[in-house]
Amino acid sequence: MTPPSYAPSQKVLHWAVAVLIVALVPIALAMANLPDGPVKNALYEWHKSFGLTVLALALARLLVRAARGAPPLAAGLPAWQRRAAHASHLALYALIVAVPLLGWAGTSACCAPVMLYFTLPLTLPISGGMPVGEAILRVHQVAAFTLVALVLLHAAAALHHHLVRRDGTLRRMLPGRTE
């Protein structure tokens, strides 16, 4: 059965992932452009930890979605917009899982250890050293830029629904709302 609204857990997971992705972008840009040193190293550690947190939250989100489903799309959407919404959501879910996995794998291969919030070692058993790690991290970077583009498209579509269509699509994902 299709639920009439998103569960509070779905909303919390959605916004937590969104906030972390928004935070990851400036951290990534800063760490890539800073000279070597303690600030750059700390930013790399925060980036890895936030990325692993996004992965965990995304997997939880997928489990909740599989168990509960999602409310139907707004009535009156043209077929092409329905297809675009489904395709973009699938791509968002795939990239929200793939981007941190690629970062984790690439870092594990070249630049171990991977520590969650400076304490818990989570390095994957991937060999190959710097050449393999750098290759994986290049794919991570392309996937991350693609994810950012899709997030911007997703936000623009939500604003279009809210400001132009006025159909409640954005409101139903806001915390505390039941519509």
N, C-alpha and C positions, 0 to 999 in steps of 0.2 A: 504494500500500500504506500502511496506517495504521501509524505507528511505535509500538513498545511503550512508549516513554517520551519525555520531552522531551529535546532535545539540550542540552548545556551552553550553547551560544550562546542558545537560547531562554530558558533560566533567567536568564542574565546580563542579557539584554535586558529580561525581565519585571521583575526586581528593580531594575535601573537606572531604568527608567521609573517604577516604583512609588516609589522613593526621591525622585526629582525631583518627582513630583506632590505627595508629602507635603511636600516643602520649599517648593514653589510656593504652597501655601495660606497659611501664615503670612506669607510675603513679600508676597503680594497684599493680605492684610488689613492688614498694617503700612503698606505704601506708600499704600494708599487712605485711611488715617486719620492719617497724619503731616502736619504742616504742611510747606509748601514749604521746601526746603533741600537741602543736600548729601546727607543720609542718605536722604531720600525719592528723590532722583535716582539714587543708587547702587542702592537697592532696585529701582527701575524697570529699571535696566540689568541687574541680576542676574536679575530676573523674565523679561525678554525673552530673555536668553541661555539660561537654563534651559528656557524654553518652546521655543526653537528646537532645543535639544538633545533635548528630548522628541520633537519632530517628526522629527528625523533618526533617533533610535533606534526610534521607532514604524514609520517606513518600512522600516528594516532588519528589524525584527521581522516585518512583513507579508511581506517577501521571503523570510525564512527559513521562515515558516509556509507560504507558498505552495509553496516548494520541498520542505519536509520533511513538512508536515502536523502533526497533533497526535494524541496517544494517545486512544483511545476514552474516553468518560465511564465512570464507575464502573458496574459491573454492578448491576442491581436498582433503578435509579432509575425512579420513575414517569414516564410519558410527559410529564406537565405540567412536571416538573422538567427533563427533557431539553430541552423546548422553551424553558423559561425560561433554562437555561444557554446555549443557542445564541443566543437573542435578546439576553441581557445581554452576552455576549462580542462579538457584532456591534456592539452599541451602544457598548461600551467602546472597541473599535478605532476606530469612527467618531469618537467624541468625542476620543480621544487624538490623532487627526490634526486634526480640525476646530478644537478649542480653540486650539492654537498657530497654526494658519493664520489664524483670525479675529483673534487678537491681533496677529500680524505684519501682516496687511492693515490693520487699524484703526490701528495705530501708524504704519505707513508713510504712510497717508493724512493723518493729522493732526499727527504729532509726530516726523517724521523728524529725524535719521537713526536707523535701527535698526542697532546695532553688536553683533556677536557677541563677547562677553567683552571689551568696551571697545576692540576693535581692528579687526575685519573688518566693513566696511559691507555690510549685507544689506537695505537698504531696497527694498521692492517699488515698481514704478512705478504707484502708485495715486494718482489726483488726487481732488479734492473737498474737501480741507482739513478743517478741524475738524468741520463738520456730517457729512460722510461718515465720518470717523474715529470720531466719537462714536457714530454709529449702529451701525457695525460692532462697536465695543467693547462696546456694550450687549448685542449678541447673544453676543459672546465671554463676557461675564460670566454670562449665563443658561446658556450651554453649559458653562461651568466649574463652576457650582454643580450642574448636572445630572451632570457627570462626577464630582464629589466624592461625590454621593449614590450613584452607581453603584459607585464604588470602595468605599464603605462596605458596600454590599450584597454586593459581590464578596468582601470580607474576611469578612463575616458568614457567607456561604455556605461559604467555605473552612474557617472555624472549625467550622461545623455538621458538615461532612464529617469533620473531624478529631476533634472531641470527642463528637459524637452518633453519627454513622454509623460512624466508625472505619474508613473504607474506603480510606485511603491517598491520597486526592485531593490534600491539601495536601502530603504528604511527597514526591510525585513532582515538585513544582515547587521543592523546596528544593535549594540547591546541593549537589553531591556525591552526591546520591541517584540511583539508577537505576530505582527502582520507579515 
